[in-house]
Amino acid sequence: PACGTASGFASDTAYIELVENGDKNALIVAGWEASDTRRAGVVLANYADTTIKTALAGKSAVTVKGTSLELTGITVA
């Protein structure tokens, strides 16, 4: 099992990470629960938003937290 506690993730949290894999890159998007993973997807879908773009700038990994799927209720760090 790789869900919930067994995932090693924090509760109510998702992660977005860009990982090098030889000469290729992989974008990993995963969360504690499905809703957390969807929240990370909302962040990626709204990359053009100034707040999101600033939060992601220069980082290869970020943590996504929130209580809704609305952009205003999501924190990226």
Rosetta blueprint (number, residue, H / E / L):
1 P L
2 A L
3 C L
4 G H
5 T H
6 A H
7 S H
8 G L
9 F L
10 A L
11 S L
12 D L
13 T E
14 A E
15 Y E
16 I E
17 E E
18 L E
19 V E
20 E E
21 N E
22 G L
23 D L
24 K E
25 N E
26 A E
27 L E
28 I E
29 V E
30 A E
31 G E
32 W L
33 E L
34 A H
35 S H
36 D H
37 T H
38 R H
39 R H
40 A H
41 G H
42 V H
43 V H
44 L H
45 A H
46 N L
47 Y L
48 A L
49 D L
50 T H
51 T H
52 I H
53 K H
54 T H
55 A H
56 L H
57 A L
58 G L
59 K L
60 S L
61 A E
62 V E
63 T E
64 V E
65 K E
66 G E
67 T L
68 S L
69 L L
70 E L
71 L H
72 T H
73 G H
74 I E
75 T E
76 V E
77 A L
